[in-house]
Amino acid sequence: MTSTKIGLAVGAVFLSAVAIGNAMAATGGGATTSSVTTTTATSPAEQRAQAVGHVARIEQASRRVRKMSDEAVRHGQQDMMKAQCLSDKVNQLQALATSAGARQKQHESAISGGDQDLANHHFAALGTLRRRAEQLDTEANQCVGEGSVFKGDTNLTTTIDPNIVDIGDGSSGGGTLGPVTGSTPSLPPFTGSIVK
């Protein structure tokens, strides 16, 4: 194996590890729902089938988010933030779909040419593109949820527990623990609405 091929294989593994790390960070730790295989032990036939599936999944996500974006645009000014957020995700997904289609062709060409190292490289890149598409699909769902968080009036009521022990004279320097004396102040409830 030449040093260039070893470099490509190491690079593909590194990029896959970075992408997995980014996906884990974006989802808050360890739980991702991706079922992408990036092992170089996968046979060419299995890689071919999975590559087709990766591209199909990316295109499916792109179509779904495009439909959500079109729906938000139809609702006009009320869903303008949703429409802008979704439009951004659609653009990114379309770019991923284009890139994935090109990678699939390169992968197929590498398999046909008998260059398994290059095929593994393109296969790993396809897996990374699919994971990014899944992340964008999740982000698109968050775009849709953003508008509903701020609708309607907000009412905030604050209650201070009278059994909390006073820990000082109001300064930030601590104090001694002792019994509660006097009355505990209470705040009036906050009522209002969020201005859009």
C-alpha positions in Angstrom: 0.0 0.0 0.0 1.4 3.4 -1.0 1.8 6.2 1.5 -0.8 8.2 -0.4 -3.4 5.5 0.0 -2.5 5.1 3.7 -2.8 8.9 4.0 -6.3 8.8 2.4 -7.4 6.0 4.6 -6.2 7.8 7.8 -7.8 11.0 6.6 -11.1 9.3 6.0 -11.0 7.8 9.5 -10.1 11.1 11.0 -12.9 13.0 9.2 -15.4 10.4 10.3 -14.2 10.7 13.9 -14.5 14.5 13.8 -18.0 14.2 12.3 -19.1 11.8 14.9 -17.7 14.0 17.6 -19.5 17.0 16.2 -22.8 15.1 16.0 -22.4 13.9 19.6 -21.7 17.5 20.7 -24.7 18.8 18.8 -27.0 16.3 20.4 -25.7 16.8 23.9 -23.5 13.8 24.4 -23.7 10.3 23.3 -27.1 9.5 21.8 -27.2 9.9 18.1 -29.7 8.0 15.9 -27.4 7.5 13.0 -27.0 4.0 11.7 -24.2 4.9 9.2 -21.5 2.3 8.7 -18.0 3.7 8.0 -15.9 0.6 8.5 -13.4 -0.2 5.8 -14.2 -3.9 6.3 -17.5 -3.5 4.5 -17.6 -5.3 1.2 -17.8 -3.3 -2.1 -21.3 -4.7 -2.7 -22.4 -3.6 0.8 -20.8 -0.2 0.4 -22.6 0.2 -2.9 -26.0 -0.5 -1.4 -25.3 1.7 1.6 -24.1 4.5 -0.6 -27.4 4.5 -2.5 -29.2 4.5 0.8 -27.2 7.5 2.1 -27.9 9.5 -1.0 -31.6 8.6 -0.9 -31.9 9.5 2.8 -30.2 12.9 2.1 -32.6 13.6 -0.8 -35.6 12.6 1.3 -34.6 15.0 4.1 -34.1 17.7 1.5 -37.6 17.2 0.1 -39.2 17.0 3.5 -37.6 20.2 4.7 -38.4 21.9 1.4 -42.1 21.0 2.0 -41.9 22.4 5.6 -40.3 25.6 4.2 -43.0 26.0 1.5 -45.7 25.6 4.2 -44.1 28.3 6.4 -43.9 30.7 3.4 -47.6 30.1 2.6 -48.4 31.3 6.2 -46.8 34.6 5.4 -45.6 37.1 8.0 -46.7 35.0 10.9 -44.1 32.3 10.1 -41.4 34.5 8.7 -38.8 33.3 11.1 -39.7 29.7 10.5 -39.5 30.3 6.8 -36.0 31.9 7.0 -34.7 29.1 9.3 -36.1 26.4 7.1 -34.9 28.1 3.9 -31.3 28.0 5.3 -31.7 24.2 6.1 -33.1 23.5 2.6 -30.1 25.3 1.0 -27.7 23.3 3.1 -29.5 20.0 2.4 -29.6 20.7 -1.3 -25.8 21.3 -1.3 -25.3 18.1 0.7 -27.5 16.2 -1.8 -25.4 17.5 -4.7 -22.2 16.6 -3.0 -23.5 13.2 -2.0 -24.5 12.4 -5.6 -21.0 13.3 -6.8 -19.4 11.2 -4.0 -21.6 8.3 -4.9 -20.4 8.5 -8.5 -16.8 8.7 -7.3 -17.3 5.8 -5.0 -18.8 3.7 -7.8 -15.9 4.6 -10.1 -13.4 3.6 -7.4 -15.1 0.3 -6.9 -15.2 -0.3 -10.7 -11.6 0.6 -10.9 -10.6 -1.8 -8.1 -9.3 0.9 -5.8 -10.7 -0.2 -2.5 -8.8 2.5 -0.5 -10.3 5.3 -2.6 -13.7 3.6 -2.4 -13.4 3.5 1.4 -12.5 7.2 1.4 -15.6 8.2 -0.7 -17.8 5.8 1.4 -16.6 7.5 4.6 -17.3 10.9 3.1 -20.9 9.7 2.2 -21.4 8.6 5.8 -20.3 12.0 7.0 -22.7 13.8 4.6 -25.6 11.6 5.7 -24.9 12.4 9.4 -24.8 16.1 8.6 -28.1 15.7 6.7 -29.7 14.0 9.7 -28.4 16.8 11.9 -29.9 19.4 9.5 -33.2 17.5 9.5 -33.3 17.7 13.3 -32.4 21.4 13.2 -35.3 21.9 10.7 -37.7 20.4 13.2 -36.4 22.9 15.8 -37.1 25.7 13.3 -40.7 24.7 13.3 -40.9 24.6 17.1 -39.4 28.0 17.6 -42.5 30.0 16.7 -44.8 28.1 19.1 -42.6 28.9 22.1 -43.4 32.6 22.0 -47.1 32.7 21.2 -49.7 33.9 23.7 -49.4 35.8 27.0 -46.8 34.8 29.6 -47.7 34.8 33.3 -44.9 34.5 35.9 -45.6 34.0 39.5 -42.8 34.0 42.1 -43.1 32.6 45.5 -40.4 32.7 48.1 -40.3 29.9 50.6 -40.7 31.4 54.2 -38.7 28.5 55.6 -35.5 29.6 53.9 -32.9 30.6 56.5 -31.3 34.1 56.3 -27.6 33.7 55.7 -26.4 37.2 56.4 -27.1 40.9 56.2 -27.8 41.0 52.5 -24.2 41.3 51.5 -22.5 38.7 49.4 -20.0 37.8 52.1 -22.0 35.0 53.8 -23.1 35.4 57.5 -24.3 33.1 60.2 -27.2 30.8 60.1 -30.0 31.6 62.4 -33.8 31.6 62.7 -36.0 33.5 60.3 -37.2 36.7 61.8 -39.6 39.2 60.4 -41.7 38.8 57.3 -40.5 37.3 54.1 -41.1 39.7 51.2 -43.2 38.5 48.3 -43.2 39.8 44.8 -46.4 40.6 42.8 -47.1 38.2 39.9 -45.7 39.3 36.5 -48.3 39.5 33.8 -47.7 40.6 30.3 -47.0 39.5 26.8 -44.0 39.1 24.6 -43.7 41.7 21.8 -43.0 40.0 18.5 
